[in-house]
Amino acid sequence: MFEIYKQGNNFSSNTNQAISIASSKNMGEKKAGKVIYSIYEVLYLLEKKKAILLARNKQILFNTLLKGKKDTWLNYLVFRDLRNKGYIPKTALKYGADFRIYENKKSHAPYLLFVLPESQKIKLNDLAGKTRIAHSTNKSLIIAIVDSEEDITYYQINWKKI
């Protein structure tokens, strides 16, 4: 088990184990001798008991990190499901999406993914906009719908020129 340090909204580790996991499992991004993590990667490592999270020398537990963050929880459910299925989800803020999805660590991300709770309606214009973003970046759009029982259904939407 290795340590991840939280400073503000940033998560990082400079341990040998963190660097090894970043290389072998594509968990985190190596930068300047340390590994930078998304909140979803941290939650995954905490849940799998691979790491502990520290802030100001105090341990932060899984549930404490999630407290009051329903959207983070839904996104984490999708992140965990994809990791467990062998995909590599990474945040996709620059695309305006929740995740970009890699099939392996040596390829480009062929998918952009948006997470929606089952209760949320989506307007056709919003769906068309998301599809256009995915198409313009040469990716397929995936919508992950999380229901009230936390089951996830994935819908792939492709652009078709006729």
C-alpha positions as CSV (number, residue, x, y, z in Angstrom):
1,M,0.0,0.0,0.0
2,F,1.4,3.4,-0.9
3,E,0.5,7.0,0.0
4,I,-1.3,9.5,-2.1
5,Y,-1.2,13.1,-1.0
6,K,-4.1,15.5,-1.3
7,Q,-3.4,19.2,-1.6
8,G,-6.5,21.2,-2.4
9,N,-8.2,19.4,-5.2
10,N,-4.9,17.8,-6.4
11,F,-3.8,14.3,-5.8
12,S,-0.2,13.0,-6.2
13,S,2.3,10.5,-5.1
14,N,6.1,10.1,-5.7
15,T,6.5,6.6,-4.3
16,N,8.1,3.9,-6.4
17,Q,4.9,1.8,-6.2
18,A,2.9,4.7,-7.6
19,I,5.3,5.1,-10.5
20,S,5.2,1.3,-11.1
21,I,1.4,1.2,-11.1
22,A,1.2,4.2,-13.4
23,S,3.5,2.4,-15.9
24,S,2.0,-1.1,-15.7
25,K,-1.7,-0.3,-15.1
26,N,-2.0,3.2,-16.6
27,M,-3.3,4.6,-13.4
28,G,-2.5,8.3,-13.0
29,E,-0.2,10.5,-15.2
30,K,3.5,10.7,-14.6
31,K,4.8,14.3,-14.5
32,A,8.1,15.6,-13.1
33,G,9.0,12.6,-11.0
34,K,5.6,12.0,-9.5
35,V,2.2,10.6,-10.4
36,I,-0.9,12.9,-10.7
37,Y,-4.3,11.3,-10.1
38,S,-7.9,12.2,-10.9
39,I,-10.4,11.8,-8.0
40,Y,-11.7,8.7,-9.7
41,E,-8.3,7.0,-9.8
42,V,-7.8,7.9,-6.1
43,L,-11.2,6.4,-5.2
44,Y,-10.4,3.3,-7.2
45,L,-7.0,2.8,-5.5
46,L,-8.6,3.4,-2.1
47,E,-11.4,0.9,-2.7
48,K,-9.0,-1.7,-4.0
49,K,-6.8,-1.1,-0.9
50,K,-3.8,-0.3,-3.0
51,A,-3.2,3.2,-1.5
52,I,-4.1,5.4,1.4
53,L,-4.9,9.1,1.0
54,L,-3.3,11.7,3.3
55,A,-3.9,15.4,3.7
56,R,-1.9,17.3,6.3
57,N,-0.7,14.0,7.7
58,K,-4.2,12.8,8.4
59,Q,-5.8,9.9,6.6
60,I,-8.9,10.6,4.4
61,L,-11.2,7.7,4.0
62,F,-13.1,6.7,0.8
63,N,-16.5,7.9,2.1
64,T,-15.1,11.1,3.4
65,L,-13.7,11.9,0.0
66,L,-17.1,11.3,-1.6
67,K,-19.2,13.2,1.0
68,G,-21.8,15.4,-0.6
69,K,-20.6,14.6,-4.2
70,K,-23.5,12.7,-5.9
71,D,-22.1,13.5,-9.4
72,T,-18.7,12.2,-8.4
73,W,-20.3,9.0,-7.1
74,L,-22.1,8.4,-10.3
75,N,-19.0,9.1,-12.4
76,Y,-17.0,6.8,-10.1
77,L,-19.5,3.9,-10.6
78,V,-18.9,4.2,-14.3
79,F,-15.1,4.6,-13.9
80,R,-14.9,1.5,-11.7
81,D,-17.1,-0.5,-14.1
82,L,-15.0,0.4,-17.1
83,R,-11.7,-0.3,-15.2
84,N,-13.0,-3.7,-14.1
85,K,-13.9,-4.5,-17.7
86,G,-10.3,-3.7,-18.8
87,Y,-10.8,-0.2,-20.3
88,I,-8.8,2.8,-19.3
89,P,-11.0,5.8,-18.5
90,K,-9.4,9.2,-18.2
91,T,-11.0,12.6,-17.4
92,A,-12.1,14.5,-20.5
93,L,-12.7,18.1,-19.3
94,K,-11.0,19.6,-22.4
95,Y,-13.6,17.8,-24.5
96,G,-16.5,18.8,-22.3
97,A,-17.1,15.1,-21.5
98,D,-16.8,13.1,-18.3
99,F,-14.3,10.6,-19.6
100,R,-12.3,9.6,-22.7
101,I,-12.0,5.8,-22.9
102,Y,-8.9,3.9,-24.0
103,E,-9.0,0.3,-25.0
104,N,-5.3,-0.1,-24.2
105,K,-2.5,2.2,-23.1
106,K,-0.8,2.4,-26.5
107,S,-3.8,3.6,-28.5
108,H,-5.6,6.9,-28.8
109,A,-9.0,7.2,-27.0
110,P,-11.7,6.0,-29.5
111,Y,-14.6,7.1,-27.2
112,L,-15.9,10.1,-25.3
113,L,-18.3,9.2,-22.5
114,F,-21.0,11.2,-20.7
115,V,-22.5,10.0,-17.5
116,L,-26.2,10.6,-16.8
117,P,-28.5,9.6,-14.0
118,E,-31.6,7.7,-15.2
119,S,-33.8,10.4,-13.9
120,Q,-32.2,13.2,-16.0
121,K,-33.7,14.1,-19.3
122,I,-31.5,15.1,-22.2
123,K,-32.7,17.4,-25.0
124,L,-32.1,16.3,-28.5
125,N,-30.1,19.5,-29.2
126,D,-27.7,18.6,-26.3
127,L,-27.4,15.0,-27.6
128,A,-26.6,16.3,-31.1
129,G,-24.0,18.7,-29.6
130,K,-22.3,15.8,-27.7
131,T,-22.3,13.7,-30.9
132,R,-20.8,16.6,-32.9
133,I,-18.0,17.0,-30.3
134,A,-17.2,13.3,-30.4
135,H,-17.3,13.3,-34.2
136,S,-15.1,16.4,-34.6
137,T,-12.5,14.7,-32.4
138,N,-12.7,11.4,-34.3
139,K,-14.3,9.6,-31.4
140,S,-17.5,7.7,-30.8
141,L,-20.0,9.0,-28.3
142,I,-21.0,6.8,-25.4
143,I,-23.7,7.7,-22.9
144,A,-23.6,5.8,-19.6
145,I,-27.0,5.8,-17.9
146,V,-26.9,5.0,-14.1
147,D,-30.2,3.8,-12.7
148,S,-31.5,4.1,-9.1
149,E,-30.0,0.6,-8.3
150,E,-26.6,1.8,-9.6
151,D,-26.8,-0.5,-12.7
152,I,-25.1,1.0,-15.7
153,T,-26.4,0.8,-19.3
154,Y,-24.1,2.1,-22.1
155,Y,-25.3,3.5,-25.4
156,Q,-23.0,4.2,-28.3
157,I,-24.0,6.9,-30.7
158,N,-22.2,7.4,-34.0
159,W,-22.4,10.1,-36.6
160,K,-23.7,8.9,-39.9
161,K,-23.2,11.0,-43.0
162,I,-25.8,10.3,-45.7
